[in-house]
Amino acid sequence: MNIQNNIEKKLLNHFNPQHLEVINESDMHNVPPGSESHFKVVIVADNFDGERLIKRHRAVNSVLKEELADDIHALALHTYTQHEWQNLFGEFPTSPNCLGGSKQTA
């Protein structure tokens, strides 16, 4: 199992989030192709209600302590309550409009 999958599994099991994205951003850094060392996590969970940002981050870091000690070089955290998420994005993030791609223009 790869590091990204481990992160997703642990966060899903611990927080039972309404929304979770674990994005491998390693390709944006000076690391070998296929590396799993730099991640961004976007997580929306009821566990964060009434908690300050630092406590939310500490909670995520605690769940991922093994990965942080051995595998992860950088971890960007975006932790939201359901209310914060809805204020930012509504019920769910909207998909971008199609720009045409392979469609021919007349």
MARBA-3410 file (N, C-alpha, C, O; in Angstrom, 1 decimal):
106
0.8,-1.2,0.0,0.0,0.0,0.0,0.9,1.2,0.0,1.9,1.3,0.7 ~ 0.5,2.3,-0.8,1.4,3.4,-0.9,1.0,4.4,0.3,0.0,4.3,1.0 ~ 1.9,5.4,0.4,1.7,6.4,1.5,0.4,7.2,1.4,-0.3,7.4,2.4 ~ 0.1,7.6,0.2,-1.2,8.3,0.0,-2.4,7.5,0.5,-3.3,8.1,1.1 ~ -2.4,6.3,0.1,-3.5,5.4,0.5,-3.5,5.2,2.1,-4.6,5.2,2.7
-2.4,5.1,2.7,-2.3,5.0,4.1,-2.9,6.3,4.8,-3.6,6.2,5.8 ~ -2.5,7.4,4.3,-3.0,8.7,4.8,-4.5,8.7,4.7,-5.2,9.0,5.7 ~ -5.0,8.4,3.5,-6.5,8.4,3.3,-7.2,7.5,4.3,-8.2,7.8,4.9 ~ -6.7,6.3,4.4,-7.3,5.2,5.3,-7.3,5.7,6.7,-8.4,5.6,7.4 ~ -6.2,6.2,7.2,-6.1,6.6,8.6,-7.0,7.8,8.9,-7.7,7.8,9.9
-7.1,8.8,8.0,-7.9,9.9,8.2,-9.4,9.6,8.1,-10.2,10.1,8.9 ~ -9.8,8.7,7.2,-11.2,8.2,7.1,-11.6,7.5,8.3,-12.7,7.8,8.9 ~ -10.7,6.6,8.8,-11.1,5.8,10.0,-11.2,6.7,11.3,-12.0,6.5,12.1 ~ -10.3,7.7,11.4,-10.2,8.4,12.6,-11.3,9.6,12.7,-11.9,9.8,13.7 ~ -11.4,10.3,11.6,-12.3,11.5,11.5,-13.7,11.3,10.9,-14.6,12.0,11.2
-13.8,10.2,10.1,-15.1,10.0,9.4,-15.6,11.3,8.8,-16.6,11.8,9.0 ~ -14.7,11.8,7.9,-15.0,13.2,7.3,-16.1,13.2,6.3,-16.4,12.2,5.7 ~ -16.7,14.4,6.2,-17.7,14.6,5.1,-17.0,14.8,3.8,-17.6,14.5,2.7 ~ -15.8,15.2,3.8,-15.0,15.5,2.6,-13.6,15.2,2.9,-13.1,15.7,4.0 ~ -12.9,14.5,2.1,-11.4,14.3,2.2,-10.8,14.3,0.9,-11.2,13.5,0.0
-9.7,15.0,0.8,-8.8,15.0,-0.4,-7.4,14.9,0.1,-7.0,15.6,0.9 ~ -6.7,13.9,-0.4,-5.3,13.7,-0.1,-4.6,13.8,-1.5,-4.7,13.0,-2.3 ~ -3.8,14.9,-1.6,-3.2,15.2,-2.9,-1.7,15.1,-2.8,-1.1,15.7,-2.0 ~ -1.1,14.2,-3.6,0.4,14.1,-3.7,0.9,15.2,-4.5,0.7,15.3,-5.7 ~ 1.6,16.1,-3.9,2.2,17.3,-4.5,3.7,17.1,-4.7,4.4,18.1,-5.0
4.2,15.9,-4.6,5.6,15.7,-4.7,6.2,16.1,-6.1,7.4,16.5,-6.2 ~ 5.4,15.9,-7.1,5.9,16.3,-8.5,6.2,17.8,-8.6,6.8,18.2,-9.6 ~ 5.7,18.6,-7.7,6.0,20.0,-7.7,7.3,20.4,-7.0,7.7,21.6,-6.9 ~ 8.0,19.4,-6.6,9.3,19.6,-5.8,10.4,18.8,-6.5,10.2,18.0,-7.4 ~ 11.6,19.1,-6.0,12.8,18.5,-6.6,13.0,17.1,-5.9,13.9,16.9,-5.1
12.2,16.2,-6.4,12.3,14.8,-5.9,12.2,13.9,-7.1,11.7,14.3,-8.1 ~ 12.6,12.6,-6.9,12.5,11.7,-8.1,11.1,11.4,-8.5,10.2,11.5,-7.7 ~ 10.9,11.2,-9.8,9.5,10.8,-10.2,8.9,9.7,-9.4,9.6,8.7,-9.1 ~ 7.6,9.8,-9.1,7.0,8.7,-8.4,7.1,8.9,-6.9,6.6,8.0,-6.1 ~ 7.7,9.9,-6.4,7.9,10.1,-5.0,6.6,10.4,-4.3,5.7,10.9,-4.9
6.6,10.1,-3.0,5.4,10.4,-2.1,6.0,11.0,-0.9,6.1,10.4,0.2 ~ 6.3,12.3,-1.0,7.0,13.0,0.2,6.3,14.3,0.5,6.5,14.8,1.6 ~ 5.5,14.9,-0.4,4.9,16.2,-0.2,3.4,16.0,-0.4,3.0,15.6,-1.5 ~ 2.5,16.3,0.6,1.1,16.1,0.4,0.3,17.3,0.9,0.8,18.1,1.7 ~ -0.9,17.5,0.3,-1.9,18.4,0.8,-3.1,17.6,1.2,-3.6,16.8,0.4
-3.6,18.0,2.4,-4.9,17.3,2.8,-5.9,18.4,3.0,-5.7,19.4,3.7 ~ -7.1,18.1,2.4,-8.3,19.0,2.7,-9.3,18.0,3.3,-9.7,17.0,2.8 ~ -9.7,18.4,4.6,-10.5,17.5,5.3,-11.6,18.4,6.0,-11.4,19.4,6.6 ~ -12.9,17.9,5.9,-14.0,18.5,6.5,-14.6,17.5,7.5,-15.0,16.4,7.1 ~ -14.6,17.8,8.8,-15.0,16.8,9.8,-15.7,17.5,11.0,-15.4,18.6,11.4
-16.7,16.8,11.5,-17.4,17.3,12.7,-16.4,17.4,13.9,-16.7,18.3,14.8 ~ -15.4,16.6,13.9,-14.4,16.7,15.0,-13.8,18.1,15.2,-13.3,18.4,16.3 ~ -13.8,18.9,14.2,-13.2,20.2,14.2,-14.1,21.3,14.8,-13.7,22.4,15.0 ~ -15.4,21.0,15.0,-16.3,22.0,15.5,-15.8,22.5,16.9,-15.5,21.7,17.8 ~ -15.7,23.8,17.0,-15.3,24.4,18.2,-13.8,24.4,18.5,-13.4,24.8,19.6
-13.1,23.8,17.6,-11.6,23.7,17.8,-10.8,24.8,17.0,-11.2,25.1,15.9 ~ -9.8,25.3,17.7,-8.9,26.3,17.0,-8.1,25.5,15.9,-7.9,24.3,16.0 ~ -7.6,26.3,15.0,-6.9,25.7,13.9,-5.7,24.9,14.3,-5.4,23.8,13.8 ~ -4.9,25.3,15.3,-3.8,24.6,15.8,-4.1,23.3,16.4,-3.4,22.3,16.2 ~ -5.3,23.2,17.1,-5.7,21.9,17.6,-6.2,20.9,16.5,-5.9,19.7,16.6
-6.8,21.5,15.5,-7.2,20.6,14.3,-5.9,20.0,13.7,-5.9,18.8,13.4 ~ -4.9,20.9,13.5,-3.7,20.4,12.8,-3.0,19.4,13.7,-2.4,18.4,13.2 ~ -2.9,19.6,15.0,-2.3,18.7,15.9,-3.0,17.3,15.9,-2.4,16.3,16.0 ~ -4.4,17.4,15.8,-5.1,16.1,15.7,-4.8,15.3,14.5,-4.6,14.1,14.5 ~ -4.7,16.0,13.3,-4.3,15.3,12.1,-2.9,14.8,12.2,-2.6,13.6,11.8
-2.0,15.6,12.7,-0.6,15.2,12.8,-0.4,14.0,13.7,0.4,13.1,13.5 ~ -1.2,14.0,14.8,-1.2,12.8,15.7,-1.6,11.5,15.0,-1.0,10.5,15.2 ~ -2.6,11.6,14.2,-3.1,10.4,13.4,-2.0,9.9,12.4,-1.8,8.7,12.2 ~ -1.3,10.9,11.9,-0.3,10.6,10.9,1.2,10.6,11.4,2.1,10.8,10.6 ~ 1.3,10.4,12.7,2.7,10.5,13.3,3.7,9.6,12.7,4.9,10.0,12.5
3.3,8.4,12.4,4.3,7.4,11.8,4.7,7.9,10.4,5.9,7.9,10.1 ~ 3.8,8.3,9.6,4.1,8.8,8.2,5.0,10.1,8.3,5.9,10.2,7.5 ~ 4.6,11.0,9.2,5.4,12.2,9.4,6.9,11.9,9.9,7.8,12.6,9.5 ~ 7.0,10.9,10.7,8.3,10.5,11.2,9.2,9.9,10.1,10.4,10.0,10.1 ~ 8.6,9.1,9.2,9.4,8.3,8.3,9.3,8.6,6.9,10.3,8.4,6.1
8.1,9.1,6.4,7.9,9.2,5.0,7.6,10.6,4.4,8.1,11.0,3.3 ~ 6.9,11.4,5.2,6.4,12.7,4.7,7.4,13.8,5.0,7.8,14.0,6.1 ~ 7.8,14.5,4.0,8.7,15.7,4.1,7.9,17.0,4.4,8.3,17.8,5.2 ~ 6.7,17.1,3.7,5.9,18.3,3.9,4.4,17.9,3.8,4.0,17.1,3.0 ~ 3.6,18.5,4.7,2.2,18.2,4.8,1.5,19.6,4.9,1.6,20.2,6.0
0.7,19.9,3.9,-0.1,21.2,4.0,-1.5,20.7,4.4,-2.1,19.8,3.8 ~ -2.0,21.3,5.5,-3.3,20.9,6.0,-4.4,22.1,5.8,-4.1,23.2,6.1 ~ -5.5,21.7,5.3,-6.7,22.6,5.2,-7.8,21.9,5.9,-8.5,21.0,5.4 ~ -8.1,22.3,7.2,-9.1,21.6,8.0,-10.3,22.5,8.2,-10.1,23.7,8.6 ~ -11.5,22.0,7.9,-12.7,22.8,8.0,-13.8,22.0,8.8,-13.8,20.8,8.8
-14.6,22.8,9.4,-15.9,22.3,9.9,-16.9,22.2,8.7,-16.6,22.8,7.7 ~ -18.0,21.5,8.9,-19.0,21.5,7.8,-19.5,22.9,7.5,-19.7,23.2,6.3 ~ -19.7,23.7,8.5,-20.2,25.0,8.4,-19.3,25.9,7.6,-19.7,26.6,6.7 ~ -18.0,25.8,7.9,-16.9,26.6,7.2,-16.9,26.2,5.8,-16.8,27.0,4.9 ~ -17.0,24.9,5.5,-16.9,24.3,4.2,-18.1,24.8,3.3,-17.9,25.3,2.2
-19.3,24.8,3.9,-20.4,25.3,3.2,-20.4,26.7,2.9,-20.8,27.2,1.9 ~ -19.8,27.5,3.9,-19.7,29.0,3.6,-18.7,29.3,2.5,-18.9,30.2,1.8 ~ -17.7,28.4,2.4,-16.7,28.6,1.3,-17.2,28.1,0.0,-17.0,28.8,-1.1 ~ -17.8,27.0,0.0,-18.1,26.3,-1.3,-19.6,25.9,-1.5,-19.9,25.4,-2.6 ~ -20.4,26.1,-0.6,-21.8,25.7,-0.7,-21.9,24.2,-0.2,-21.1,23.8,0.6
-22.8,23.5,-0.8,-23.0,22.1,-0.4,-21.8,21.3,-0.8,-21.4,20.3,-0.1 ~ -21.2,21.6,-1.9,-20.0,20.8,-2.4,-19.3,21.7,-3.4,-19.9,22.6,-4.0 ~ -18.0,21.5,-3.6,-17.3,22.3,-4.6,-17.9,22.1,-6.0,-18.2,21.0,-6.4 ~ -18.0,23.2,-6.7,-18.5,23.1,-8.0,-17.4,22.7,-9.0,-16.3,23.1,-8.8 ~ -17.8,22.0,-10.0,-16.8,21.7,-11.1,-16.7,22.8,-12.0,-17.6,23.6,-12.3
-15.5,23.0,-12.6,-15.3,24.1,-13.6,-16.1,23.8,-14.9,-16.4,22.7,-15.2 ~ -16.5,24.9,-15.5,-17.2,24.8,-16.8,-16.2,24.2,-17.9,-15.0,24.5,-17.8 ~ -16.8,23.4,-18.8,-16.0,22.8,-19.8,-15.5,24.0,-20.8,-16.3,24.8,-21.1 ~ -14.3,24.0,-21.2,-13.8,25.0,-22.0,-13.8,24.5,-23.5,-13.2,25.2,-24.4 ~ -14.4,23.4,-23.8,-14.5,23.0,-25.1,-13.6,21.8,-25.5,-14.0,20.9,-26.2
-12.4,21.8,-24.9,-11.5,20.6,-25.2,-11.4,20.3,-26.7,-10.8,21.1,-27.4 ~ -11.9,19.2,-27.0,-11.8,18.7,-28.4,-12.9,19.2,-29.3,-12.9,18.8,-30.5 ~ -13.8,20.0,-28.8,-14.9,20.5,-29.7,-14.4,21.4,-30.7,-13.6,22.3,-30.4 ~ -15.0,21.3,-31.9,-14.6,22.2,-33.0,-15.4,23.5,-32.8,-16.6,23.4,-32.5 ~ -14.8,24.6,-33.0,-15.5,25.9,-33.1,-15.8,26.3,-34.5,-15.0,26.0,-35.4
-17.0,26.9,-34.7,-17.4,27.2,-36.1,-16.9,28.6,-36.4,-17.2,29.1,-37.5
END
